[in-house]
Amino acid sequence: MPQIVGINRVGLWALYMKEVRRFLKVQTQTIWAPAVTTLLFLVIFTVALGREGREVLGVPFASFVAPGLIVMGMMQNAFANSSFSLLSGKIQGTIIDLLMPPLSPGELMTGIIAAAVTRAVAVGFTVALAMALWPGVSLGLAHPWAIVWFGLMGAVMLALLGLATSIWAEKFDHNAAITNFIIAPLSLLSGTFYVIENLAPAFQAVSRANPFFYVISGFRYGFLGQSDIGQGGDVLLAAIGIAAFNALMALGVYALLRSGWKLKS
């Protein structure tokens, strides 16, 4: 009987393609609808707050808010994709299809996270294209490395959180609770629509404790060359910090998958 030594590349690729094809099959809902929703955010907030040539960080309000909306859409869709994977299997009774194949916990986690990041990147490109064509929005490339790094790190962070939610949740209501009471507040209170200098010191401290703030500000730095975090050295420290935070989350999710908690019982 043949034995799989090292990484099961065939199984990992099959899982990744299964997850990617799942969201591509309904791409109207998974890619195009988020782009439309994010564009509506841009229109509403630009009309409400961007009148009379208002500028933030030296750029028009629309150009300030656009990068934050792009990466926010990427992060939310990474969470939506990975949080559905195991939970749908639990509810439909098909979880065995993911647990029985010869995939290690690390391979299972990698396949699901990679597919979630793929969806996030697809949404990011779609939203960015729509915003680039929108009047009043200018998306320059001041620091491309920051766009790539913070975009991917933000997607990985929410994909890991989504997978942890998928392991813990027993019904879609549990998933919705995480979305409504954790993801949405952290997204909206992360400096997407404002600079934290406008907040009271106590609320600035709260914002700086929010990992979403560093992802959104770092991503914005890639387009505008400025951010709430600061300049070059501060942004680099934030990039390293987000990577370390993701590494800790990955270890925690790996431990959950390996234990079989709420999956094999």
N, C-alpha and C positions, 0 to 999 in steps of 0.2 A: 504494500500500500504506500503510495507516494506521500512524503512528508513535506510540509512547507517550512523552509528554513529562512530565518530573517524576516523581512517585511513581505507580507502577502500583497504584492503589487497588483495582481489581477483582481483580487477581492476588493482591495481599496479603490481601484479605479471603477469597478462595477458599482460599488456603493456610491461613489461620487457622481457617476453618470446617472444613476437612479434618482438621486436627490436633485440634480440639475434638471433632468427631464421632467421631474414632477412639477417644478415651478415654471418651466418653459411651456408646459402643456396648457397652462392657464396664464400666459404672460400678460394678457390684458389686465388681469387683476394683480399680478405679482410685480410687474415692471412698469407698465404704462399708467395704471391707475395711481400709484405713488407719485409718479412724475406730475400728473395733473393736480393731485392734492397739494404737493409742495409748491407748484406754480401759483395755486390759489392763495397759499400763505403769503407768497411774495407780493401778489397783487394787493391783498387786503392790508398788509402791514405797510406797504409803500404808499398806498392811498391815505392810510390813517396817520402815519408817522413821518412820511418822507416828503411832505409838501414843502413848497417855497424853497426848494433847493437845499434842504437840510443835509448837512454833511456829518459823518462820524468817522473818526480816525483819518480825516483829511480826504475822504472819498464820498460820493453821493450815497445816501442811505441804502438805495437798492443794491449798489455794488458791495456795501458793507454786509448786508444781511444775506446775500445770495450764497456765499461759501458755507455759512452756517447751516442754511437750509439744505444744501446739497449733502453735506456729511450727516446731518440729522436724518435725512431720508435713507441714506446708506445704512446707518446704525439701526434704525427701526426695522428695516427690512431684513437685515441680518438676524435680528432677534426673532422676527416673525417666522423666518425659514427654519432655523434650528430648533425653535420651541415647538414646532409642529411635528418634527420627525418621530420621536419616540412616543409622544403623547397620543398621536393618531393611532399608532400601533397598539398602545394599551387599550384605547377605547374600542377599536375595531377588532381586537383579539388577534392582530397580526404581528405583535411584537416579537414572536418567535422567529419571524423571517429575518430580523436583524440580529437576534441573539444566537441563533443556531449556526450560521456560517462561520467558517474558521477565520474569524477576525478578532484580533486582540482588542482590549479596551482602547488602547492608543490608536489603533487603525480605525476603529469605529468612530472615535472622537474626531480624528483627522478628516475622515470622509465627510462627516456632517458639517464640521466647521468650514472646510474648504468650499463646499457647495453653498453655504450661507454667505461666505465672502464673495463668491462668484455672483450671487444674486445682488449683493450690495454694490459691487462694482458696476454691474449692468444698470442698476437704478441710478447710480451716481453719474454715469455717462449720459443717460437719458435726461436726467434733471439738468445737468450742466449744459447740454445742447439746447434744451428748451429755454434756459435762462440766458444763455449767450445770445439768443435771437430776440430776447425781450428788450424793448426800448428802455434805455436808461441804465442797463446793467453792463458793466465792463469787467470781464474776467481775465486779468493779466496773469502771467506766470512768473511771479517774483522769485519764488523758491520752489521749483518742482519737487525736490526731495521731500519737503514738508507736506505737500499735497499727497504724494504717494504714501509716505510713512504714516501720517496721522489718519488718512483715509482707511488704510489697511488695518492699523491698530484699533481704530474705532469699530470697524466691522468685526474684527476678531473678538474684541471685548464683549460686544453685544451678542455675538454668536455663542460665545462661551456661557454667558448669562442665560441665553435662550435654551441651550442644551441642559444646563443645570435645572432650569424651570421645567423642561420636558421630563426630566428624571423625577422631579418632586411632584409635579401636578398629577392629579388623578382624573380631572375633567377640564373641559375648556374654560369653565368659570375660574379655575385657579390660574390658568394662563392669562386670562383677561385681567385678573386682579393685579398680577405683576405688571402688565402693560399699563393699566390705568393709574396705579398707585406708586409705581417706582419709575418705569421708563418715561412716561409722559411728563411727570414733574421734573425729573432730572434733565430731560431734554429742553423743556421750556424755560427752566431756571438756570441755564448754563451759559448765558451771555449770547445766545443766538440773535436776539433782537436788540441788544443794548450792550454798552460797555460797563463793566462792573464798577468803574470809578464813580459812576452816578449813584451807587448804592451807599447806604450807611455802612460804617466799618464792620458791624456785626454781620451784615448780609454779605459783605465782600468776603469775610472769612468763611462763611457757609459756601459761597460760590467756589472758593479755592479748595474746598474739601470735596468738591464734586468732580469726579474723573471726566465727565462729559465736557466740563468747561475747558480742560486742557486739550481734548481732542478737537473741539470746535474752534478754539482760539488758535491752535497750532495749524489746523487746516486753513483757517482764514489767513494766517501769516504766509502760507504758501502762495496765496493769490495776491495779497495786498502789500506784503513786506512789513506789516505791522500787526500787532495783536495786543490783547489785554495782558498776556503773559510777560511781554517785554520784547527784547531783541535777541539776536543770535544765540548767545550763551544760555539765556533763560529758556528759549524754545528748545534748544538741544537737551537741556536738563529735563524738560517736560517730556520730550520724546523718549528719553531713557526711562523716566518714571513710568510712563504708560506701558512700555515694553515689560518692565519688571512687574507691574500690576497684572498684566495679562498672563505672565508666566506663573504667578501665584494662583490666579484663577484656573489656569489650565491644569495645574497640579491638583487643585481641589476637585475639579470635574473628573479628572482621570481617576482619582481615588473613589469617587462616587460610582463611576462606571465599573471599576474593578470590584467593588464590594457587592454590586448587584442590588443595591438598596432600591426598593420599590420597583425593581425590574424583574427579578427572578423569584420574588415571593408569591 
